[in-house]
Amino acid sequence: WVDSALDSASRHREASKLTAYFLVSVGVGASIVQGGLIGRLNKRFGEVNLCRFGVCLVVLTFLAIPWAGAQAPFSVMLLIGLVMACGTGSLHPSRSALLSQSCPAHLQGGALGASQSLGSLGRVIGPACAGLFFELDPNLPFWVGASGRLITLVFTLALWSWDIYQDESLVSRQGGALFDLLRYASLLLAAIVTVLLGGPLLESAADRLRQGEVTTDLLIV
């Protein structure tokens, strides 16, 4: 979608603009789903079905992005962003609701904290791996991401509530140690990524701002 005849700076500027458009489409779609539709959808279909539906949409969009990048106009990519937002908007709130409902009240805080820690860990490891995959093949990160979501879909097909077990079986010293380990590991990895990437991103954002341009680097910062 970016004209190869442009100079390097112009290509970078055009690519940043298109990326911003895509992120806006994702943000608008997620706001609509999570802000107004998720409650009604949950009442009608339930959390488990919304989790499955959300994972399926995300898998389809991950598989569609390489095709759209090679053959479709940019408007199709924006549509894919909206569909992806519907998938994530259905999945994440439903997953959190299921998690809180599936454990005793005195364990809900720890369970949600562990879930956030795992999510943070994935958001640190995922982009780093995606960059390596992209060097091998620009489409590879999306294929790997779709495969990972398919694994998630398999787990959502066998969701069971923890309340079928005795509360004592969920409380253990090992469980508390695991929660703490995940939290500290997430903080450590996030700190490393912030040190390595934060400086260059901040410098790039500041440089673009001095030129009167707002790029996605500023959004990330």
Secondary structure, 3 states (H helix, E strand, C coil): CCCCCCCHHHHHHHHHHHHHHHHHHHHHHHHHHHHHHHHHHHHHHCHHHHHHHHHHHHHHHHHHHHHHHHHCCHHHHHHHHHHHHHHHHHHHHHHHHHHHHCCCHHHHHHHHHHHHHHHHHHHHHHHHHHHHHHHHCCCHHHHHHHHHHHHHHHHHCCCCCHHHCCHHHHCCHHHHHHHHHHHHHHHHHHHHHHHHHHHHHHHHHHHHHHCCCCCHHHHHC
